[in-house]
Amino acid sequence: EAQVTQNPRYLITVTGKKLTVTCSQNMNHEYMSWYRQDPGLGLRQIYYSMNVEVTDKGDVPEGYKVSRKEKRNFPLILESPSPNQTSLYFCASSLLRGRNSPLHFGNGTRLTVT
Amino acid sequence: GNSVTQMEGPVTLSEEAFLTINCTYTATGYPSLFWYVQYPGEGLQLLLKATKADDKGSNKGFEATYRKETTSFHLEKGSVQVSDSAVYFCALAGPSNTGNQFYFGTGTSLTVIP
């Protein structure tokens, strides 16, 4: 089954403790992206990647890192989490070429930083 | 620049009522337009899409027509069901020098009561 898999689904951590949220897709998509969803703000893009070893900042990249060493994986890294990073995070992927290609989303990771 | 504006919610309707969720966009060039739906506790799923002016996207009784003259992509359904309760996101994908870039509205929460 074609899917985007994120782990974990829920994560509670403390300020400053490094964490990684994993994302993997099995559709051979070039494009992958991370979003955060906050009430009243909709989806905001954190980072995206056009292909292996190609990443770029989205609208709200501060406090986050990403890497794209393999085509299928795109982990989100919070080196020193802070309470303002408490949010619902989504990973998404799509084919890069062609305006018809929709984004496919994972089921989300709800992060709480205390 | 590219952006999407959709009507604010929440929207509450009785079962079998007619639904309209307004969406307007600003874009350079010729974007593709999408509606995504997010059910409670899940990621966003593609509901329908349209890739050029006057195209009508449809799925599960929902419809939206790409109106270039009014830069709109309003979502409609003739008779909503309780199972349609979800958050709906309008989005556009605009071509850039490096591939598609997605822009989302802030989402409209719909609750359908029996």
Interface residues (C-beta under 8 A of the other chain):
Chain A: V4 E30 Y31 S33 Y35 G40 L41 G42 L43 Q45 Y48 M50 D56 F90 A92 S94 L96 R97 G98 R99 N100 S101 P102 L103 H104 F105 G106 N107 G108
Chain B: Y30 P31 S32 F34 Y36 G41 E42 G43 L44 Q45 L46 K49 T51 F89 A91 A93 P95 T98 G99 N100 Q101 F102 F104 G105 T106 G107
